[in-house]
Amino acid sequence: GMASFWGIGIYSPQFARAAVISVICFMLGLACGRVLSLFVDGSASPLLLIYLGLEIVMAALGVLVLRSIE
């Protein structure tokens, strides 16, 4: 699955850019779903808010990595 592709991206420079882009999209997708859930369901537990923050941070780190390999 996706984790295998990300692992290949670590060791294969030809797939690194695509792997990083997929990580960014994956993390932003999770974060958008969590934000939508906040609007629909109301407040969330502190743990879910921590997850939201981590997903946003991971997406931002992905953007930084993408800039460094281009």
N, CA and C atoms as a LAMMPS dump frame, in Angstrom:
ITEM: TIMESTEP
0
ITEM: NUMBER OF ATOMS
210
ITEM: BOX BOUNDS ff ff ff
-5.0000000000000000e+02 5.0000000000000000e+02
-5.0000000000000000e+02 5.0000000000000000e+02
-5.0000000000000000e+02 5.0000000000000000e+02
ITEM: ATOMS id mol type element x y z
1 1 1 N 0.806 -1.186 0
2 1 2 C 0 0 0
3 1 3 C 0.853 1.254 0
4 2 1 N 0.289 2.248 0.601
5 2 2 C 0.946 3.562 0.633
6 2 3 C 2.257 3.522 1.418
7 3 1 N 2.263 2.814 2.535
8 3 2 C 3.489 2.756 3.336
9 3 3 C 4.631 2.124 2.545
10 4 1 N 4.317 1.138 1.736
11 4 2 C 5.344 0.523 0.886
12 4 3 C 5.882 1.53 -0.121
13 5 1 N 4.987 2.303 -0.706
14 5 2 C 5.405 3.326 -1.667
15 5 3 C 6.285 4.368 -0.989
16 6 1 N 5.909 4.765 0.218
17 6 2 C 6.724 5.74 0.945
18 6 3 C 8.095 5.155 1.263
19 7 1 N 8.139 3.879 1.609
20 7 2 C 9.422 3.221 1.858
21 7 3 C 10.286 3.178 0.618
22 8 1 N 9.675 2.907 -0.525
23 8 2 C 10.416 2.918 -1.788
24 8 3 C 10.951 4.319 -2.061
25 9 1 N 10.155 5.334 -1.757
26 9 2 C 10.573 6.718 -1.965
27 9 3 C 11.786 7.104 -1.141
28 10 1 N 11.957 6.457 0.001
29 10 2 C 13.119 6.742 0.85
30 10 3 C 14.404 6.298 0.164
31 11 1 N 14.358 5.133 -0.469
32 11 2 C 15.575 4.535 -1.024
33 11 3 C 15.739 4.724 -2.526
34 12 1 N 14.721 5.231 -3.192
35 12 2 C 14.79 5.391 -4.642
36 12 3 C 14.53 6.85 -5.011
37 13 1 N 15.574 7.58 -5.378
38 13 2 C 15.413 9.001 -5.69
39 13 3 C 14.382 9.287 -6.782
40 14 1 N 14.174 8.358 -7.694
41 14 2 C 13.218 8.606 -8.771
42 14 3 C 11.779 8.627 -8.264
43 15 1 N 11.528 8.037 -7.098
44 15 2 C 10.181 8.03 -6.534
45 15 3 C 10.028 8.981 -5.347
46 16 1 N 11.115 9.621 -4.927
47 16 2 C 11.09 10.442 -3.717
48 16 3 C 10.085 11.582 -3.819
49 17 1 N 10.09 12.296 -4.921
50 17 2 C 9.189 13.448 -5.074
51 17 3 C 7.73 13.005 -5.012
52 18 1 N 7.384 11.958 -5.737
53 18 2 C 6.004 11.464 -5.739
54 18 3 C 5.599 10.956 -4.358
55 19 1 N 6.526 10.306 -3.662
56 19 2 C 6.224 9.8 -2.325
57 19 3 C 5.955 10.943 -1.356
58 20 1 N 6.757 11.993 -1.424
59 20 2 C 6.56 13.136 -0.528
60 20 3 C 5.243 13.839 -0.841
61 21 1 N 4.929 13.999 -2.111
62 21 2 C 3.657 14.625 -2.483
63 21 3 C 2.488 13.792 -1.961
64 22 1 N 2.599 12.471 -2.045
65 22 2 C 1.508 11.63 -1.552
66 22 3 C 1.375 11.723 -0.034
67 23 1 N 2.488 11.878 0.679
68 23 2 C 2.427 12.065 2.133
69 23 3 C 1.722 13.378 2.459
70 24 1 N 2.069 14.437 1.736
71 24 2 C 1.435 15.736 1.961
72 24 3 C -0.069 15.633 1.731
73 25 1 N -0.464 15.031 0.627
74 25 2 C -1.896 14.88 0.321
75 25 3 C -2.597 14.024 1.363
76 26 1 N -1.949 12.962 1.795
77 26 2 C -2.529 12.07 2.796
78 26 3 C -2.76 12.813 4.111
79 27 1 N -1.738 13.532 4.571
80 27 2 C -1.852 14.253 5.84
81 27 3 C -2.883 15.381 5.763
82 28 1 N -2.892 16.108 4.646
83 28 2 C -3.887 17.171 4.496
84 28 3 C -5.296 16.59 4.394
85 29 1 N -5.428 15.432 3.774
86 29 2 C -6.729 14.773 3.702
87 29 3 C -7.233 14.386 5.082
88 30 1 N -6.349 13.831 5.902
89 30 2 C -6.738 13.501 7.273
90 30 3 C -7.127 14.754 8.047
91 31 1 N -6.325 15.808 7.905
92 31 2 C -6.601 17.052 8.623
93 31 3 C -7.921 17.67 8.169
94 32 1 N -8.184 17.678 6.872
95 32 2 C -9.448 18.239 6.368
96 32 3 C -10.64 17.439 6.872
97 33 1 N -10.512 16.133 6.902
98 33 2 C -11.58 15.299 7.439
99 33 3 C -11.829 15.57 8.907
100 34 1 N -10.76 15.794 9.654
101 34 2 C -10.898 16.083 11.075
102 34 3 C -11.547 17.45 11.298
103 35 1 N -11.17 18.435 10.483
104 35 2 C -11.786 19.768 10.594
105 35 3 C -13.263 19.692 10.239
106 36 1 N -13.596 18.972 9.184
107 36 2 C -14.997 18.791 8.808
108 36 3 C -15.768 18.126 9.94
109 37 1 N -15.163 17.147 10.569
110 37 2 C -15.796 16.477 11.702
111 37 3 C -16.04 17.447 12.851
112 38 1 N -15.114 18.372 13.062
113 38 2 C -15.314 19.377 14.113
114 38 3 C -16.533 20.244 13.822
115 39 1 N -16.712 20.62 12.556
116 39 2 C -17.866 21.436 12.185
117 39 3 C -19.168 20.654 12.293
118 40 1 N -19.147 19.405 11.899
119 40 2 C -20.37 18.595 11.883
120 40 3 C -20.731 18.101 13.282
121 41 1 N -19.743 17.582 14.005
122 41 2 C -20.004 16.933 15.29
123 41 3 C -19.803 17.842 16.495
124 42 1 N -19.203 18.984 16.295
125 42 2 C -18.914 19.859 17.423
126 42 3 C -17.534 19.575 17.985
127 43 1 N -17.357 19.916 19.24
128 43 2 C -16.029 19.813 19.849
129 43 3 C -15.544 18.365 19.885
130 44 1 N -14.228 18.239 19.882
131 44 2 C -13.599 16.919 19.886
132 44 3 C -12.779 16.756 21.157
133 45 1 N -12.369 15.552 21.413
134 45 2 C -11.522 15.293 22.576
135 45 3 C -10.145 15.925 22.346
136 46 1 N -9.456 16.229 23.424
137 46 2 C -8.118 16.822 23.279
138 46 3 C -7.169 15.963 22.444
139 47 1 N -7.293 14.653 22.547
140 47 2 C -6.42 13.771 21.778
141 47 3 C -6.627 13.961 20.275
142 48 1 N -7.869 14.104 19.845
143 48 2 C -8.137 14.31 18.422
144 48 3 C -7.617 15.666 17.948
145 49 1 N -7.645 16.656 18.822
146 49 2 C -7.079 17.959 18.461
147 49 3 C -5.556 17.87 18.338
148 50 1 N -4.948 17.056 19.177
149 50 2 C -3.501 16.826 19.057
150 50 3 C -3.193 16.154 17.725
151 51 1 N -4.013 15.159 17.357
152 51 2 C -3.827 14.496 16.063
153 51 3 C -3.942 15.499 14.92
154 52 1 N -4.916 16.394 15.008
155 52 2 C -5.093 17.418 13.974
156 52 3 C -3.836 18.274 13.857
157 53 1 N -3.315 18.708 14.982
158 53 2 C -2.091 19.504 14.964
159 53 3 C -0.919 18.745 14.368
160 54 1 N -0.79 17.478 14.728
161 54 2 C 0.303 16.665 14.185
162 54 3 C 0.162 16.458 12.682
163 55 1 N -1.061 16.28 12.213
164 55 2 C -1.281 16.106 10.776
165 55 3 C -0.895 17.362 10.004
166 56 1 N -1.221 18.512 10.549
167 56 2 C -0.863 19.773 9.896
168 56 3 C 0.658 19.959 9.905
169 57 1 N 1.283 19.647 11.027
170 57 2 C 2.744 19.762 11.124
171 57 3 C 3.43 18.813 10.143
172 58 1 N 2.935 17.581 10.051
173 58 2 C 3.538 16.615 9.125
174 58 3 C 3.388 17.067 7.672
175 59 1 N 2.242 17.65 7.33
176 59 2 C 2.059 18.163 5.969
177 59 3 C 3.034 19.309 5.706
178 60 1 N 3.204 20.194 6.687
179 60 2 C 4.137 21.312 6.525
180 60 3 C 5.573 20.807 6.381
181 61 1 N 5.934 19.809 7.166
182 61 2 C 7.272 19.222 7.026
183 61 3 C 7.443 18.579 5.657
184 62 1 N 6.386 17.977 5.154
185 62 2 C 6.433 17.402 3.816
186 62 3 C 6.708 18.454 2.764
187 63 1 N 6.095 19.618 2.922
188 63 2 C 6.335 20.719 1.976
189 63 3 C 7.798 21.155 2.046
190 64 1 N 8.345 21.238 3.25
191 64 2 C 9.758 21.609 3.396
192 64 3 C 10.673 20.571 2.749
193 65 1 N 10.362 19.307 2.94
194 65 2 C 11.16 18.244 2.318
195 65 3 C 11.056 18.331 0.803
196 66 1 N 9.852 18.569 0.312
197 66 2 C 9.65 18.672 -1.135
198 66 3 C 10.484 19.808 -1.715
199 67 1 N 10.523 20.93 -1.029
200 67 2 C 11.337 22.057 -1.506
201 67 3 C 12.823 21.713 -1.501
202 68 1 N 13.243 20.913 -0.537
203 68 2 C 14.671 20.591 -0.446
204 68 3 C 15.115 19.595 -1.518
205 69 1 N 14.187 18.77 -2.035
206 69 2 C 14.59 17.801 -3.056
207 69 3 C 14.369 18.314 -4.469
208 70 1 N 13.78 19.485 -4.617
209 70 2 C 13.557 20.031 -5.965
210 70 3 C 14.699 20.908 -6.391
